[in-house]
Amino acid sequence: MSGTQGTGEKWATGQTKKEKRNKPKLTTPKSEIQIAAWNVRTAHNVGQKEIIAKELLNHKISIAALSELRLTGSGTTTVEPPITDEKMTLFYSGGEKREAGVGFMVDKRAASSIVAFQPISDRLAILPVAGTIKTHVISVYAPTETSQDQAKDDFYDHLQHALDLIPRIEVIMLAGNFNAHIGTARIGWEGTMGKFGHGEINDNGLRLLSFAAANDLIFGNSWFQHSTKQPYQIACAIDSQ
């Protein structure tokens, strides 16, 4: 979202430019935070948000990019899981129907460093985080492999437009469900993917690889071996180089 010019003018979040500049810096060279991506399948059912929050708190996740929330509209809400005094903040971006849906759940520490939540669609949302260098975490939920080509083209067009609006000196992290397999063959993609790709490459995987290469992005979770037992990944799908 673009802000208005002039000191003291309010942005879409109701904060002034000065208030945005004075946010505590969460991402610094000395800070350690856990950022996760989790396809939750739904957060619509009674108690589901609290279950998600409890799981994230148990594993000390500061920021989780969530997909398939299946919540309508967009907004922010406080989530209070049972048997704890801790709270989390849910930022969500959905459509008119309870389909798809993306967003973020953040802990108290991270919430104080959020610059301005930017809901784009039921497949894309951006969470700018204050730091030594501002970090933009983008929650994504891509069309499935069997979706029409036009739906896939539209998704990547919108994602490209979102990236084009972010200054290249700032950090970009894409996290969520790309519904893609990038395979394990690195030939031609050495600067984009590491040695720990997954599955057999499919059409969505080729689209994702091409998009990453064109934007100087790397697959962060392909550079190390990680557990497949946990429901989320403690790594963003794509990080900027």
Backbone torsions as a table, in degrees:
resi	resn	phi	psi	omega
1	MET	NA	137.6	-179.4
2	SER	-87.6	148.1	179.4
3	GLY	-101.4	163.7	178.5
4	THR	-86.9	157.9	-176.9
5	GLN	-81.3	151.7	173.3
6	GLY	104.4	139.1	-179.6
7	THR	-64.8	134.9	176.1
8	GLY	91.8	-10.0	178.6
9	GLU	-70.2	144.2	-178.1
10	LYS	-86.5	141.9	173.4
11	TRP	-93.5	-177.6	-177.4
12	ALA	-62.2	-26.6	-178.6
13	THR	-84.1	-4.0	-179.3
14	GLY	87.0	6.5	179.7
15	GLN	-104.1	148.9	176.1
16	THR	-81.2	165.4	176.9
17	LYS	-59.7	-38.8	-179.8
18	LYS	-63.5	-41.6	179.0
19	GLU	-62.7	-37.2	179.1
20	LYS	-66.8	-39.7	-179.7
21	ARG	-67.9	-27.5	-176.1
22	ASN	-91.1	11.2	178.3
23	LYS	-63.4	141.5	175.0
24	PRO	-59.0	139.7	-178.3
25	LYS	-83.4	112.7	-179.4
26	LEU	-84.9	-42.2	-176.9
27	THR	-99.2	104.8	178.0
28	THR	-134.3	164.6	179.5
29	PRO	-57.3	-26.2	-176.8
30	LYS	-99.1	-7.4	-176.7
31	SER	-86.5	149.8	176.0
32	GLU	-125.0	117.6	177.8
33	ILE	-133.5	150.6	177.4
34	GLN	-99.1	125.1	176.1
35	ILE	-118.0	127.1	-175.0
36	ALA	-124.4	158.9	171.8
37	ALA	-122.1	131.9	-174.3
38	TRP	-145.2	122.5	171.0
39	ASN	-86.6	104.8	-171.9
40	VAL	-87.8	-7.5	180.0
41	ARG	74.1	-43.5	173.6
42	THR	-167.6	148.1	171.2
43	ALA	-126.3	14.8	-176.1
44	HIS	-80.3	-36.6	-175.7
45	ASN	-64.8	151.0	179.6
46	VAL	-58.4	127.8	177.7
47	GLY	86.4	-8.8	-176.2
48	GLN	-67.8	-40.7	179.4
49	LYS	-61.0	-40.7	-179.2
50	GLU	-67.1	-36.5	177.4
51	ILE	-64.8	-43.5	178.5
52	ILE	-61.3	-46.6	-179.0
53	ALA	-61.5	-42.9	-179.2
54	LYS	-62.2	-42.7	179.1
55	GLU	-62.7	-43.1	-179.4
56	LEU	-67.6	-40.7	177.8
57	LEU	-64.5	-39.7	179.7
58	ASN	-60.6	-31.4	-178.2
59	HIS	-104.1	12.5	174.3
60	LYS	56.5	41.9	175.8
61	ILE	-84.0	123.9	179.7
62	SER	-83.5	-41.2	-179.9
63	ILE	-135.4	125.1	176.6
64	ALA	-121.0	124.2	173.1
65	ALA	-85.8	118.7	-173.8
66	LEU	-108.0	141.5	176.4
67	SER	-126.9	160.6	-174.5
68	GLU	55.2	47.4	176.1
69	LEU	-69.9	-32.1	-179.7
70	ARG	59.4	38.4	174.9
71	LEU	-107.1	143.1	180.0
72	THR	-87.8	152.1	178.3
73	GLY	70.1	-165.1	178.5
74	SER	-139.9	154.0	179.8
75	GLY	168.7	-166.1	-178.2
76	THR	-136.6	138.9	178.6
77	THR	-146.9	152.9	177.3
78	THR	-90.9	135.5	-180.0
79	VAL	-115.8	128.1	-178.9
80	GLU	-117.7	96.6	179.3
81	PRO	-68.3	153.8	-178.9
82	PRO	-70.9	159.7	174.5
83	ILE	58.4	37.1	174.9
84	THR	-162.7	151.1	176.7
85	ASP	-91.0	-5.8	-178.1
86	GLU	-79.4	149.0	178.2
87	LYS	-124.5	157.6	173.8
88	MET	-129.2	158.4	179.2
89	THR	-110.3	129.5	178.2
90	LEU	-105.2	123.6	172.4
91	PHE	-106.9	126.9	-175.8
92	TYR	-134.1	150.5	-179.5
93	SER	-138.8	112.1	-177.4
94	GLY	-133.7	-177.2	178.6
95	GLY	-105.6	-157.4	179.7
96	GLU	-80.3	-24.9	179.4
97	LYS	-107.7	159.1	179.3
98	ARG	-81.5	65.3	178.2
99	GLU	-131.0	152.4	179.0
100	ALA	52.0	-130.0	-179.4
101	GLY	94.2	132.3	179.2
102	VAL	-133.3	171.2	177.7
103	GLY	169.2	-162.9	-178.3
104	PHE	-142.2	148.4	167.8
105	MET	-123.9	127.6	-174.2
106	VAL	-129.2	151.1	178.3
107	ASP	-82.6	177.9	-175.2
108	LYS	-60.1	-42.4	-179.0
109	ARG	-61.1	-46.7	-178.5
110	ALA	-69.6	-36.1	-176.5
111	ALA	-58.4	-34.5	-178.4
112	SER	-72.6	-12.0	-177.7
113	SER	-107.2	2.5	179.8
114	ILE	-73.6	127.1	-177.7
115	VAL	-79.8	-53.8	-179.7
116	ALA	-169.1	114.5	177.3
117	PHE	-66.5	133.6	-177.7
118	GLN	-122.5	90.7	175.2
119	PRO	-74.3	128.7	-178.3
120	ILE	-107.8	-49.6	-178.5
121	SER	-160.2	-172.2	176.5
122	ASP	-79.9	4.9	177.2
123	ARG	-123.9	-9.5	-177.5
124	LEU	-143.4	138.1	172.9
125	ALA	-153.5	149.6	-177.1
126	ILE	-123.0	138.5	178.0
127	LEU	-125.3	96.1	176.7
128	PRO	-74.1	132.8	-176.9
129	VAL	-121.6	130.2	-179.8
130	ALA	-68.2	141.0	179.1
131	GLY	-167.3	-176.9	173.6
132	THR	-53.5	-42.4	166.7
133	ILE	-123.4	128.5	-177.9
134	LYS	-58.1	136.4	178.5
135	THR	-111.1	132.1	177.7
136	HIS	-109.5	108.2	176.3
137	VAL	-92.3	125.5	-177.7
138	ILE	-112.9	119.3	178.0
139	SER	-89.2	129.3	-174.8
140	VAL	-128.8	149.7	170.0
141	TYR	-141.6	98.1	-173.8
142	ALA	-79.5	156.8	173.2
143	PRO	-58.7	152.1	-178.6
144	THR	-71.1	168.5	-179.1
145	GLU	-58.4	-34.4	-176.4
146	THR	-88.3	2.2	179.1
147	SER	-68.7	159.8	178.2
148	GLN	-64.0	147.4	179.7
149	ASP	-56.5	-36.5	-178.5
150	GLN	-61.9	-39.2	178.7
151	ALA	-64.9	-39.6	178.1
152	LYS	-67.4	-42.9	179.2
153	ASP	-61.2	-43.5	-179.3
154	ASP	-62.7	-41.6	-179.8
155	PHE	-60.0	-49.3	-177.9
156	TYR	-71.3	-28.8	174.2
157	ASP	-64.3	-44.4	179.8
158	HIS	-67.3	-38.4	178.6
159	LEU	-66.0	-41.4	178.3
160	GLN	-62.2	-42.0	179.0
161	HIS	-61.7	-40.3	178.8
162	ALA	-63.0	-42.9	179.6
163	LEU	-66.6	-37.3	-178.1
164	ASP	-63.6	-22.5	-179.1
165	LEU	-86.4	-7.1	-178.8
166	ILE	-96.8	127.6	177.3
167	PRO	-56.7	135.8	-173.7
168	ARG	-70.2	-12.5	177.1
169	ILE	-80.4	-9.2	-179.2
170	GLU	-97.1	159.7	-174.2
171	VAL	-84.9	136.1	177.8
172	ILE	-118.3	129.5	174.2
173	MET	-127.0	122.0	175.0
174	LEU	-101.9	128.7	-177.5
175	ALA	-142.9	141.1	178.3
176	GLY	147.1	-149.4	-177.1
177	ASN	-113.9	107.2	178.4
178	PHE	-89.0	-2.6	-178.2
179	ASN	49.3	43.4	-173.7
180	ALA	-135.4	148.0	169.5
181	HIS	-115.3	121.1	-178.4
182	ILE	-91.7	-4.5	179.2
183	GLY	74.0	-168.1	-177.5
184	THR	-120.7	-8.0	-178.8
185	ALA	-78.1	120.0	-176.0
186	ARG	-96.5	-7.7	-176.2
187	ILE	-58.7	121.4	-178.2
188	GLY	91.6	-13.8	-178.2
189	TRP	-124.6	22.7	-173.5
190	GLU	-58.8	-32.2	-179.4
191	GLY	-83.9	-4.6	-175.4
192	THR	-111.3	-39.8	-177.1
193	MET	-124.4	151.2	179.4
194	GLY	-90.6	-159.6	-174.7
195	LYS	-85.9	-3.0	-173.8
196	PHE	-118.2	55.7	172.9
197	GLY	-70.7	-178.5	-174.5
198	HIS	-141.4	138.0	171.4
199	GLY	68.6	-167.6	176.1
200	GLU	-97.3	132.5	-177.4
201	ILE	-59.7	137.9	176.8
202	ASN	-124.5	-176.0	-176.9
203	ASP	-59.3	-44.8	178.2
204	ASN	-62.5	-36.1	178.7
205	GLY	-65.9	-41.0	178.3
206	LEU	-65.7	-40.8	176.9
207	ARG	-60.9	-43.3	-177.8
208	LEU	-67.1	-43.3	177.3
209	LEU	-60.2	-44.7	-179.3
210	SER	-64.1	-41.4	179.1
211	PHE	-64.0	-44.6	-179.5
212	ALA	-62.8	-45.5	-179.1
213	ALA	-63.0	-39.7	-178.4
214	ALA	-67.8	-23.2	-176.9
215	ASN	-110.8	15.0	178.9
216	ASP	55.6	46.7	178.8
217	LEU	-110.8	154.2	176.5
218	ILE	-123.2	152.5	175.5
219	PHE	-83.0	97.7	-174.6
220	GLY	-56.6	-40.1	-176.1
221	ASN	-86.8	10.6	174.0
222	SER	-100.3	1.1	-177.8
223	TRP	-100.4	1.1	176.4
224	PHE	-150.4	155.4	179.5
225	GLN	-84.7	131.7	-176.3
226	HIS	-134.9	163.0	-176.9
227	SER	-72.6	144.3	175.4
228	THR	-102.3	4.9	-176.6
229	LYS	-81.2	-30.4	-176.9
230	GLN	-79.8	150.9	-175.3
231	PRO	-74.1	-12.3	-179.0
232	TYR	-130.2	170.2	177.7
233	GLN	-111.1	129.0	178.0
234	ILE	-87.2	67.8	177.6
235	ALA	179.5	145.6	176.2
236	CYS	-80.2	149.7	-178.1
237	ALA	-61.2	-42.4	-179.4
238	ILE	-138.3	134.1	175.5
239	ASP	-118.8	153.1	175.8
240	SER	-78.1	146.2	179.6
241	GLN	-79.8	NA	NA
